[in-house]
């Protein structure tokens, strides 16, 4: 898989919802857009994201690109 600016969104963690097997990390990527990254429990322990952290989210190959809906 090739990585490009179209595959990566930079943002800030605004909410974390932990479940038994998966964690939803909501990321504000600017312009009023919030995306949700689903990560495994293993990834949660390794990455240890916190609300307020800046991070980059890799967009899944089959997902549509973030776009301005206005």
C-alpha positions, 0 to 999 in steps of 0.5 A: 500500500502506498501512503500519501497525504490523501491516506493520512489525516492529522488531528487531535483526540477528542474522545475515547470509547473503550469496549471489550475488544475494540476502542473508538478514538474520535479525532478532530481533523479540523474544519468541523470534521470528526472521524472515528478510528477503530483500534484493537485492545493491543493497539490501545495498550501500545499506542496509549492515546489520550484526549488532547493528543495530536496524532495521524490517522491512516485512512482505510484503503476502501474508505472514501476520502475526508471531504468538505460537505459544505 
